[in-house]
Amino acid sequence: MSIDTAVSTTVAPQPQVQSKRWQIRLWDILVAIIPLIAMSPMLATQMHSLWLRPHMRFFPLALFAVGLFSVLRMRDGETTHPTRKWAAVVGLAMGVIIFGAGVWRFSPWLVYFSAIVTYFSWALGRMAGTAWPTVAAWTGLLLTTLVLPFNADAILLGWLYETATEYCSRSLDAFSVPHLVDKGLLEMRGRDFDIQSSANSLGSPFALAALAIPWLIFRNRSFFHSLLILLSTLLWIFVANFVQISLLVYAFRNYGQDWSVGGSYAVLCAGTFALAAGCLWLTDCLLSVLLQPVPLAEPELAPIYAGLNTLFCWPREHEDQIPPDDPEEREMFLRMQEANLQATDETRPPLEWRKKKPAQIAVYASSGLMILTGIAPFILLARGDLVATKTQLGHLSRARDDLPGEEALPAQFGQLKRLDFQNQQNSDDSERSLIWRYQWNGQIVSATLSFPHGPWNSTPVGTDNRWSRGTLQLAKPPQGQSDWPWYFGALVNELGGRVYIFQCGLSSAGKPITKPAEAVLEGESGIPPIVNILREGSRKLQATYRFQVQCESGDDLSQSELDQLQQAFTSFRETLLGELPDDLLVSPSPQQTQD
């Protein structure tokens, strides 16, 4: 027997890394390209929602970073590791289930989460030369762009801003600087400083976490180390907010300059974010020293040290698993690590998913289900009913001189006496507001008509972050009266003050809306929301008006006072029905012409 023959009989049939060439494989088509196309309509909806949240506008950079990493690592070839491949197949099946639930419930958030799960499954089965913790870390970068459920991200940001404002207020008290503070709002000399209302990505812990993750991957930090760094982003964003508010107050008090608007505020945000990033880097340097692997020198303590290394240094529990800093030594280390990985895989039988009937059926079935599930969102996309953006909702059809004016509502209604009228341009989720202000029992009552809006729901119009507690509930007129419902509730601020709100919706044709967006979404009992939207999508996503009557009060209003406000609200809205031009709003699509 020759030497070549003897050597060939000892080599494993399939190595871990099949090829170093960049090419599209069947796995890419079935697990990445087809799911991405199927999810694309609802992903576009979710991305638009992300862009509407200023603290999440870093997400295009995060997606670009993950995409660049994926393209570069596709050169490694497809993995044949049995455990990784089966895990990828199971993850793909989970992605299909979550995608189906997202379409069933018409939840772009669930579809976006499904896309992240599917990406992890694809990368796990595709990037043979990349350790699975690294794949998980890059997937974690995608998770920073996922809005937290139950509006937890807004709650977290509000708490950070309020805490920073409170501590800034304490600092001003220590220097005997007169000011007022209410939650996240600080007032000095008649000027309000509310950084939460002008927040952007540069004040977001999610953006700082997205910046930290690639650095942690590059530095090969352990899971425990990385977890501590990500948690510390909350601390350093708090510090950045504190410094930002302090500098705003300092510049205004000592130099009379307002840095809370325009380019000055952008520079200030960039500077404080850079400060937070620098503090995060120093924290990383400190932890890299504190969490070094413990040498297993003494035999009697070796099990304890080994356990500590496993806890604090996983997945690199020993010094010889940490890449050196020198570029040449680092390259040699990575080659040796890859050779060791390949030698280990030679002891396992390789898994070719196309040659395993269960894996083949699972992959093809999952891809097919992705296509079938994606049909409904594409139907909505073709009808123009999928993404209800501010642009699609329309705008004022042209410069108008026939908008309702001051005399559209009575000068006096009962004890309400009109004080003034404002026609103002908005910068929030509507374009214009018409505001009638009345004096009533020593209090101010505002009647506001704002437009255009999306589907009518329980979101108040024109209330700021001070009113954080309380919700609006759907109310219906008494039996025998009009079936035009409204939302009513009392929001409460930190000082116990209340704002009482009555709100209703009007269609783009100026007609009453009798069913809020939540009711249209739920539909009839037992019918999936996606079916309801396919039936009533055009009506649901129509541009709307919102009419709201509100009254701020330091004390609880009596039932008789609430009845007076309700009578004024119902009378005012009936009056406005005949004052709205039927062509004021531009509908998002030709289909949106029905009431």
N, C-alpha and C positions, 0 to 999 in steps of 0.2 A: 504494500500500500504506500502510495507517495505521500509526501508531507502535505501537499495541497489538498488531497482527498481526505486526509485525516482532519485537517483544519476545517474543511467544509462540513464535515459531519457533526461538528460541535457548535456550529453557529445557529442561533435561533432563527426560525423561519421568517419572522417579521420584526423589525426593530420598532421602537417607540416613535421615532421621527421618520416619516416615510419620504419626505422630499423637502428640499430647501427652495423650491421654485414657487413663485406666486402664481396661483391659478384658482379658478372657480371650480369647486367640486360639487357633486350631487348633494352632499350634506349642507353646503352653503345655500343651494337653491331651495331645498325643502324646509330647512330649519331657520333660515335667516331671510332670504329674499321674499318668499311667498308670504310668511307671516307679516313682514314689514308692509308689503303692499296691502294685505287684507286689513291691517290695523290703521293704515295711513289716514283715512278720513277722520276717525275719532282721535287719533294722535294729534292731528292738526287742531282739533277742537281743544284738546287739553293743553297744547302748547300755546294757543291763544290765551287760554285761561292763565297759564303761567306768566305770560307777558303782561297781563293786567295786574299782576301782583309785583310791585316794584322790587321787593326783596328777593324775587326769584328770577330776575332778568339776566342773571349770569348763566342760565341754563344752556344757551347756544355754545358758549365756550366749553362747558362740561361735555356736551354731546360731541363737539369737535375733538376734544382730547381723547375720549373713548373711541371715537371712530378712527383717529390716527393710530392709536395703540392697536386696534383690531387689524387694520390694514398691514401694519408692520409685522405683526405676529402671525399672520396667515401664511407667511413663508415657511413656518415650521412644519406644516403638513398636518394631517388629521391623526388624532390619537387612536391607538388600538388598545389602550389600557382598559381591561374589562370593567373595573369598578367605575372609572370615569365615564366610559361610554354608556353604561347602563344608567348612571346618575344623570347624564345628559338626556337620555331618552325619557326618563321619568320626569325630569324638569320640563321637557317639552310638553308632555301630557298635562302637567300642572298648568303650564302657560295657556294651553288650549281651554282648559276648564275655566280659568280666570277670565280669559277673553270672552268665552261664551256668557259668563255671568255679567261681564261689563256691557255686552251688547243687549242682553236680556233686560238689565236694569237701566239701560241707556246711561252708563256711567263712564265717561271718558277717563276718569281717574283710575278705575279698575283696568281699563284697556291699557293705559300707560304702565301700570304695575305689571300687567301681563307681558308687555313688551320687554320690561326689565328682566323678568323671569326667563323669558324666551332667549334673550341675549345671553344670559348666564349659561343656559343650556347649550346654546350654539358654541360659545367660546370654550366651554368645558370639553366639548367633543371635538373641537377643531384645532385648538392651539396645543399641539403635542409637546412643544418645548417649553411651555409655560406652566409653572406649578399652580395647582388649583387655588391656593390662598391668594396668589397674585391675580388670578381671574376674578376671585371673589372681591378683592380690593377695588379693582376697576369697576366692577358692578356696583360697589358701594358708592363710587363717584356718581353713578346714575341715580342712586337712591337719594342723594342730596338734592336732586331736582324734583323729587316726588313730594307734593304738598301733603303735609301731615293731615290725617283724618280728623273730623270733628272740629275743623278750623283751629287745630292746636298750634299751627305755626303762627297765626296771627295773635293767639293768646300769649304764646311765648315771647314774641316780639314786643307786644304791649307791656308785658311784665318787665322785660329788660329796659324799655324806655322809661317806664314809670319808676323803676328802682333807681335808674341813673338820675332822673329828675329829682327824686326825693333826696338822694345823697348830695346832689348839687345844691339843693335848697338848704340842707344842713350846713354846707360849707359857707353859703351866703349868710346864714344866721350867725355863724361863728365870726364873720367879719362885719356883722351888723349892717348888712346891705338890705334895704327894704324891698320886698317882693311878695308876690302871691303865688301859690302853687296849688293845682288841682289835678291829681293823677299825673299824666304825662305832659301837662300844660304848665309852663312857668311864665308869669307875667311880671314885667318891670316897666315902670313909667309909661303905662298904657300900651306896651308892646308885648305881644304874645310870642313865646318861643315854644313851638310844638314840632319837635323833630320827627315824631311818629307820622304826622300827616304828610311830611315831605321825605319820608324814608325811601331809600333806594338800596340796590344790591350791595353798595359799599358799607352799609350798616347792618348787614345780615350775617348771622352766625352760619347760615347754610352756605353762603358764598365763601366764608373763611374756611369752612370744612372742606368745600370743593377745592380750594387752593391747597389745603394741607395734604389731601389724600395722595395726589401724584408725588409730592415730596416724600411722604412716608414710604411709598412704594419704591421710589428711587433709592432711598436710604436703607431699604430692607429692615424696617422697624418691625418689632414683634406685634402680635395682636393686642396684648395688654398695653404696651407702649402707645400704640395707635389709638386705643380706646381713651387713654388718659389725655392725649393730645386733642382728640375730637371733643371731649367734654370740656377741656380748657378753653375752647372757642367761645363758650358762653361767658366765661370770665373776662376774656380780652375784648369781646364786643361790648360788654358792660363798661369796661374801662374806656374804650374808644368813645362810647356815647357820653360818658361823664366828661371826658376831655372836650368833646365837641360842644356840649351845652355850656360848659364853663367858658370856653373861648368865645362863644356867641355872646354870652352875658358880659364878659370882659370888654370885648370890642364895642358893644353898645353902650356900656356904662362909662367907659373911660374916653372913648373916641367918637361916640355917636354914630358909629358905622353899623349897618345891618348886614351881617354876613349870612343870614338865613335864606337868601334868595340869590338866584343868578349864578354867575361864574364863581363868585366868592364861596358860595355854599358847596359847589362841586369840588373846588380845591380843598376846602376844609374836610369834606367827606373822604376824599382821596388820601389826605394826610393822616386822618385818624384811622383809616383802614390800614394804611401802611404801618402805623404804630402798632395796631393789633397784630398784623402779620409778623412784625419784628419781635414782639413779645412771644408770639407762638413759636418762632424759631429758637429763641432763647430757652423756652420751656422744653423744646425738643432736645436741645444740647444738654440741658440738665438731666433729663430722663435717660438719655443715652449713656450717661456716666453712672447714674444710680441703678440702672437695670442691666448692667453688664452680667453675663453668665458667671456663676460662681465656679471656680476650679474645683474638681472633685479630688482634692489632695488627701484628706484624711479618710481612711476606710470606714470608720465608725459613723462619720457624719455624711458619707457619700449619699445614702438614700434621701436624707433631708435636703441636701444641696440639689440633688437631681430633681426632686419634687419642686423646689423653688425655681429651678431653671425651666421646668416644664410649664409652670404657672406664669412666669413673667417673661419668658423668652420664646415661647412657641410662636411660629413654627421652626425657629432656629434656636434650639435649646443649648447648643454648645458653641464655643468660640470658633471651632473649625467649620461651622456652618454659616458664619458671617463673612460676606465678601470683603476683601481688603480695599482700602481707599486708592492705592496705587493703580493706575489704569492697566499696566501690563500684568501685574499680579492679579488684578480683578478678572481680566480676560482669561488667564490661565486657570483661575479658580472656577469660572463658569464652565470652561471646557471639561475640567475634571468632574464637576458636578453633573454635567450632562452625560459624560461617559459612565459615571457610577449609576445614574438613573437608567441608562440603556442596559447596563449589565444586570441591574435588578430586574428589569422587565423581561430579560431573556429567560428568566425562570418561570414566567407566567405565559400561558397560551394567549396569543393576541386575539382581539375581538374585532372582526370585520362585520359591521352591523348589516351590510348587504348580504352577508352569508348566513346570518342568524335570522330564521323566520320570524320569531317573536319581535325582535328589534326592528326588522324590516317592516312588518305590519304596523307596529306602533308609530314609526316615523311617517310612513305614507298616509296612514289614517289621520294622524295629527295634522299633517299638511293639508289634506283634503277637508278636514273639519274647519281649518282656518279659512279656507276659501269660501265654504258654505256660510260660515258665520259672518264673514265680511260682506255678504251680499246686501243685507239690510242697510248698513251705513252708506254703502255706495249708492243705493237708491235714494236715500235722503240727500246725499251730496249732489246727485244729478238733478233733484228737485229744487235745490237751493235752500233746503231746510235744515242743514246740519249745523253750521256755525253761525250763531247769532252774535256777530260782533257789532261794535258801535258803528263801524262804517257800513255794514250791511243793514243795520237797523235803520239807517238813513239819517237824514239831516233835514234842516229846514229846506223845503223844496226850492225856495228862492228868497231873496230879501223881501220881508213882508211888512206891510203897513196895516194889515187887518187883524193883527193879533189882539186878543182880549186886552182891554186897557183898564185904567183905574175904575171907570164907571161900570165895568162888567159885573162887579159885585156891589151890593148896596152900601151906601155910606153909613147906614146904621141898621143893625138887626138886633132887636131887643136891647140889651144893655151893652152890646158891642158897638163901638164907634170907631170908624176908620181913621187911622193916623196918616198913613202914606202908602205909596205903591212903588214897587221896584220891578224893572225889567232888566234882568242881569244875565250876562254870559257865564256859563259854568265851565269848570275845568275837570269835573269828576265824570261820572258815568252818564250824564245827560248834557245837552248842549245849551239849554236855556231854562230859566225859571222866572215865572211871574209871581210876585209876592205881594199880597195885601196884608198890611199890619193893622190890627185893631186893638183898642184899649178896652179892657173888661175887668171890672172889679179890682182896679189897681194893678192888673197884670197885662202882659202883651200876648195876644193871640195872633198867630201867623197862618194865613191861608195860602198855600203854595201849589202852583200848577207847574210841573217840570216835564220836559220832553226833549228828545225821544228816549224811551227806555226799552229794555227787553221785556220778557214775559213778566206780567204783574205778579209780585210775590210779597212776602212780609218784610222786605228790606225797607227801613225808614229812609226818607228823603231829607238830606241836609242836616243830619245829626252827626256830631263829631265823636271822637273817641272818649269823651268824658262820660257819655251815657252808656255804660258798659253792662249794666245789669237789667234784666227784664226782657220780655219778648212781646211781640204783637200776635194776637190771636184773631182768627177769622170770626166775624160776627155777621149775623143775618138779620134783615128787617123782620118785624113782627108779622105774624100770619095775616094774609090779606093785603099787605102792602107790596111795594116793588121788590123784585127778587135780586136787586143790586146789592151784593154784600160789600163789606168793608173789613179792614183790619183795625183793631183797637188794642191799646196797651199803654202801660206806663213804664218808661225807662228811668233808671235811678243812677245818680252819680255817687262818687265816693263820699260827698258831704251830706247825702240824704235828700238832695233836691230831686224833683221829678219833672219829667216832660210827658204830658199826656198827648197821645197821637191818635187821630182818626185818618185812615187812608183808604182810597179806592182807586180803581184803574179804569181808563177809558181806551177804547181801541183807536187805531189810526183814523177811523172814520168818525171819531167823536161819539161813539156809542158806549153804553155801559158794558163792562166786562163782568160777566156773571160767574166765571169759573177761574180761580187763580191758577198759576202755572203748576203748583204742586198737585192740584186736583186733576188737571189735564194729564200730567205725567202718570199719576196712579191709575186714572181711568176706572173702568168698570171692574168689579170684583172678579179676580181670576184671570184677567187679561194682562199679559206682560206689558210693561211700559213701552217697549220698542214697537209693539203692535199698535198701541194707542198713538204713538208719535207718527207712525206711518199713515195712520188714519187722519190725524189732526195736526200734523207738523206745521203746515202753513199758518194755521190759526194760532198755534202755540208760540211761534217765533215772530209774531207780528210786532211791529213797532207800536209802542203804547205811550199814553200819557199817565202820569200819576198826580192825583190831587190829594193834598194832605192838609189837615188843620191840626195845629199843635199849640200847646200852652205850657210854658215852664212855670213851675210853682214850687215854692219852698216847703209847702205843707200839702197834705192830702186834700184833694178836692172832694166835696160832699157829693152825694148822689144827685141832688138837684142841680148842682153846678155842672156835673158831667152831662146831665140831661140837656142843659142849655147849650153846651158845646156840641152835643150830638145833633140837636135841632139846627144849629147854625151850619154844621158840616153838611147835613142832608139837604138843607135849603140852598147852600152855596153850590153844591155839585149839580143840583138840578138846574140852577141858573146857568152854569157854564155849558150845559149840554147844547144850548142854542147859540153859543158864542164861538164855537170852534170851527174854523174852515175845514171842510172835508178833504182838502187836498194839501194840508199843511205839511204832513210827513211823507217822506219818500219811502215806499216799502222796499224790503230787501230783494224781492223777486216778483215777477209778474203774477205768480200764484197767490201772493199775499194781498189780495184785493177783497177778500170776503171778511165779513165781521165774525 
